[in-house]
């Protein structure tokens, strides 16, 4: 048995694991605010998730198991969830800054 047909998919799998691991490393950094820390970890989590789905799709294609509909749906939904998460976080952090500013002015 030869590993030659599996070599490209194994290389892509290794690259995907390394990139996803690098995406999760910044989540170990702590920020002073628990709210900012939540969004910091969440953002890197979604970036790692999108990289994992995209890399997994390429590994499956290189191994000869194509499922473009499922991979497209997974990438689209992960990207949409990421955008919603970022926009919700932006509104929440902006609102918290506005409320803090108003409280400081009134105090």
C-alpha positions in Angstrom: 0.0 0.0 0.0 1.3 3.4 -1.0 0.7 6.6 0.9 1.2 8.7 -2.2 -2.5 9.4 -2.8 -3.0 10.4 0.8 0.1 12.6 1.1 -1.5 15.8 -0.1 -4.5 15.4 2.2 -2.2 14.6 5.2 -0.1 17.7 4.4 -3.3 19.8 4.2 -4.5 18.3 7.5 -1.2 19.2 9.2 -1.4 22.8 7.8 -5.0 23.1 9.0 -4.1 21.9 12.5 -1.2 24.3 12.8 -3.2 27.3 11.6 -6.2 26.5 13.8 -3.9 26.0 16.8 -2.3 29.4 16.0 -5.8 30.9 15.9 -6.6 29.7 19.4 -3.3 30.8 21.0 -4.4 34.5 21.5 -7.3 33.2 23.6 -4.8 32.5 26.4 -4.1 36.3 26.8 -6.2 37.9 29.4 -7.6 41.4 29.2 -8.4 43.6 32.2 -12.1 43.7 31.6 -14.2 40.5 31.6 -16.5 41.9 28.9 -13.6 42.7 26.5 -12.0 39.3 27.3 -15.3 37.6 26.3 -15.3 39.2 22.9 -11.5 38.7 22.5 -11.9 34.9 23.0 -15.1 34.8 21.0 -13.5 36.5 18.0 -10.5 34.2 17.9 -12.8 31.2 18.5 -14.9 32.1 15.4 -11.7 32.7 13.3 -10.4 29.3 14.3 -13.8 27.7 13.5 -13.9 29.2 10.1 -10.3 28.1 9.4 -11.1 24.6 10.6 -14.1 24.2 8.4 -12.3 25.6 5.4 -9.3 23.4 6.0 -11.4 20.4 6.6 -13.2 20.9 3.3 -9.9 21.0 1.5 -8.7 17.9 3.2 -11.9 16.1 2.2 -11.5 17.3 -1.4 -7.9 16.2 -1.6 -8.8 12.7 -0.1 -11.5 12.3 -2.8 -14.6 12.9 -0.6 -16.3 15.9 -2.0 -19.3 17.4 -0.3 -19.4 21.0 -1.6 -23.0 21.6 -0.4 -22.3 20.7 3.3 -19.0 22.6 3.3 -20.5 25.7 1.8 -23.4 25.6 4.3 -21.0 25.2 7.2 -18.7 28.0 6.1 -21.6 30.3 5.3 -23.3 29.7 8.7 -20.0 30.1 10.6 -19.2 33.3 8.8 -22.7 34.7 9.4 -22.6 33.8 13.1 -19.2 35.5 13.3 -20.6 38.7 11.7 -23.6 38.7 14.1 -21.3 38.1 17.1 -19.0 41.0 16.1 -21.9 43.4 15.4 -23.6 42.5 18.7 -20.3 43.0 20.5 -19.7 46.3 18.8 -23.2 47.6 19.8 -22.8 46.3 23.4 -19.4 47.8 23.9 -20.4 51.1 22.2 -23.5 51.3 24.4 -21.5 50.6 27.5 -19.0 53.4 26.6 -21.9 55.8 25.9 -23.6 55.0 29.2 -20.3 55.4 31.1 -19.7 58.7 29.4 -23.2 60.0 30.3 -22.7 58.9 33.9 -19.4 60.7 34.1 -20.9 63.9 32.7 -23.9 63.8 35.0 -21.8 63.0 38.1 
